[in-house]
Amino acid sequence: MKTCYVCGTLNLKENNYCTHCGNRLITEHFCPFCGEVNLDYANYCERCGKQINPITIEDFDTLFNDFNQNLLADAEISDEEYISILSNIFARADFYEIRGDTIKLKILNFASIFTDCKTKARGYERGFIFFGNNIHYDDRLDDSVQIATIIHELAHYLLFNIIENLLCYILSVNTSTTLQSFVWYFLTLPEFRIMNEYCAHTVEGRFIPYGYQNYGSFNMLVEHMGIEKEALDSMVTFGNTFANEIIVYLEKYIDADLRQEIKVQYHKDSNEPTYKSILTETEESWPLTFKNRMLLQILYDIFKEASEDDIKEQLEEIKKGIEST
């Protein structure tokens, strides 16, 4: 029997996917330490003796070793495999009913299905995501603004989670703070911050009334980075493509009725729409196969760069921050 490491369900040995949650079940274990192929039920590598079931990479030397670099360099992912990864991320929401006395509490409780949501009462930001693994929002603001903030930061979290799960799938490992540190490093590089922020603004914009969007964080990034137009357009399209993927799933849960409740909350708060504009906008979205091919190439390039000692020092600091939460 195989035990699904996502939901714990026992599956028949010949199953490739969990019968309960649909998670892909590991059928063979490539040791990330020495590259040896082990039987699917092996707990320790038969060559080097290190634990491989579950495989959890705890240090950066192991993460960036030649074996894992080659895995990423040769990686291909089909549309079906990618959609399965997305479906597994959102599957947990299928087991929860969205409840709350107010629409803000409903949205907050929904976001809490995925990650911890914490209040903040300092700083000028409406909200932020802390090292990729929890959401902070300012509860001093009107409920309508808090709703927009929570959805915005949830989009950041989901993008982080998509990249994290994609790497886990390619490297055949469970997640760890080591892997998460690399994902955070990747998403906070200047050009990918633009991708990340555009994605979050687009997701937020789908669920709040037109004219209330605040593009300050994105516009500030574009103004201060001085990125060339071709690179900027590429990152915006990347962000829009990810946003469209996330929106498809979120609309299953934040449905038309909840969106109507959000509109009513904006009217209750007597906020006037500002109709602020974003510095650059696109309706272009790349086909899944093309986008994932580009993404894997970029991840490999950053992965190889991050194996250098000076970047590892930055990653160690990120790891400390993640482990402190």
C-alpha positions, -999 to 999 in steps of 0.1 A, spaced: 0 0 0 10 36 -6 1 64 19 -7 98 3 15 124 20 -11 151 14 -42 135 29 -29 103 45 -52 80 25 -40 44 19 -39 36 -19 -31 4 -38 5 0 -47 -3 3 -84 -21 36 -80 -4 67 -95 -28 92 -80 -45 93 -46 -81 80 -48 -92 107 -22 -74 139 -31 -59 133 -65 -23 139 -54 3 123 -75 18 94 -56 56 88 -58 62 56 -77 100 56 -76 125 74 -54 155 92 -69 178 99 -41 185 137 -41 219 130 -24 235 106 -48 210 100 -76 204 63 -70 170 50 -81 153 31 -52 122 10 -49 90 30 -43 87 17 -7 123 23 3 128 46 33 165 49 29 187 50 -1 203 16 -8 236 33 -20 242 61 4 219 52 33 203 86 36 165 90 43 145 94 11 109 87 21 97 113 26 124 132 8 130 165 25 159 187 15 172 205 45 203 223 32 213 244 2 242 222 -9 218 193 -14 192 214 -30 216 228 -56 236 197 -63 243 185 -98 215 159 -97 188 184 -89 202 209 -114 200 182 -141 165 173 -131 154 210 -135 174 214 -167 157 184 -183 122 191 -168 91 190 -189 56 192 -176 25 185 -196 -7 207 -193 -24 178 -176 4 175 -150 3 212 -143 -35 213 -140 -32 184 -115 -8 205 -94 -32 235 -94 -61 212 -86 -43 197 -56 -35 232 -43 -72 242 -43 -86 208 -34 -85 216 3 -112 243 -2 -136 216 -14 -138 203 22 -148 236 38 -180 257 38 -173 294 35 -190 309 66 -191 342 84 -214 368 98 -201 394 74 -186 392 39 -152 402 53 -153 373 77 -163 350 48 -134 361 27 -110 359 57 -122 324 66 -118 313 30 -82 327 28 -75 310 61 -81 276 45 -48 281 26 -26 300 51 -26 319 84 -41 354 82 -28 379 108 -38 414 116 -13 443 115 -17 479 129 16 495 118 31 508 86 15 523 56 9 491 36 -26 477 35 -12 442 38 17 420 29 27 384 27 55 373 51 81 351 35 55 334 13 37 316 41 12 339 59 -9 369 52 -9 402 71 -38 427 67 -46 460 84 -78 456 104 -80 494 110 -93 499 75 -129 496 62 -142 461 57 -142 466 19 -106 476 18 -97 447 41 -115 423 16 -95 437 -13 -62 433 7 -69 398 18 -77 387 -18 -46 405 -31 -23 389 -5 -40 355 -10 -30 358 -47 6 363 -37 4 333 -15 -11 311 -42 15 321 -68 42 312 -42 25 279 -36 22 271 -73 60 276 -78 67 256 -46 45 227 -57 59 227 -92 95 224 -79 84 196 -54 69 177 -84 100 181 -106 125 173 -79 102 145 -63 106 160 -29 84 172 0 85 209 7 109 223 32 120 257 44 151 253 22 130 249 -9 106 277 2 136 300 7 146 296 -30 110 302 -41 109 334 -20 142 345 -34 130 339 -70 97 358 -65 114 388 -49 140 393 -77 132 427 -93 116 416 -125 97 388 -109 83 411 -82 66 429 -111 52 396 -123 41 388 -88 25 422 -81 7 423 -115 -8 389 -108 -21 399 -74 -36 431 -87 -54 413 -115 -68 386 -92 -79 413 -67 -95 433 -95 -117 403 -105 -135 402 -72 -139 438 -62 -161 465 -80 -146 483 -109 -128 516 -100 -117 507 -65 -84 491 -74 -53 506 -59 -23 501 -81 2 520 -60 24 490 -52 27 480 -88 32 515 -102 59 522 -76 78 491 -86 77 500 -123 87 536 -117 116 528 -94 131 498 -113 135 514 -147 130 480 -164 131 480 -202 98 479 -219 103 445 -235 111 429 -202 83 448 -185 58 436 -211 70 400 -206 67 401 -168 32 417 -171 21 389 -195 36 363 -171 17 378 -142 -16 380 -162 -13 344 -172 -8 332 -136 -37 355 -125 -60 339 -150 -52 305 -138 -58 315 -102 -90 333 -110 -105 302 -126 -102 283 -94 -111 311 -70 -144 318 -89 -155 283 -79 -156 295 -43 -159 333 -44 -189 330 -66 -214 355 -80 -233 357 -47 -202 364 -27 -191 390 -53 -224 407 -49 -220 408 -11 -186 424 -17 -202 451 -39 -228 458 -12 -200 461 14 -183 488 -7 -216 507 -8 -220 503 30 -186 518 35 -196 548 13 -163 546 -5 -161 565 -38 -143 548 -67 -111 565 -78 -107 548 -111 -69 549 -107 -50 536 -137 -21 511 -138 11 521 -156 9 492 -179 -18 467 -186 -24 437 -208 -51 413 -218 -25 390 -233 -22 355 -217 2 329 -229 -8 293 -237 -1 269 -208 25 249 -226 45 280 -237 42 296 -203 54 265 -184 83 260 -208 95 296 -202 89 292 -165 110 261 -162 139 277 -182 138 307 -159 136 286 -128 167 266 -140 186 298 -147 178 312 -112 184 278 -96 219 277 -111 226 313 -101 214 306 -65 240 278 -61 267 305 -58 280 311 -23 270 348 -21 234 339 -30 234 310 -5 242 335 22 210 355 13 190 323 12 202 313 47 188 347 60 155 340 42 154 306 57 158 320 92 130 344 86 107 316 74 115 294 103 108 323 127 72 325 117 
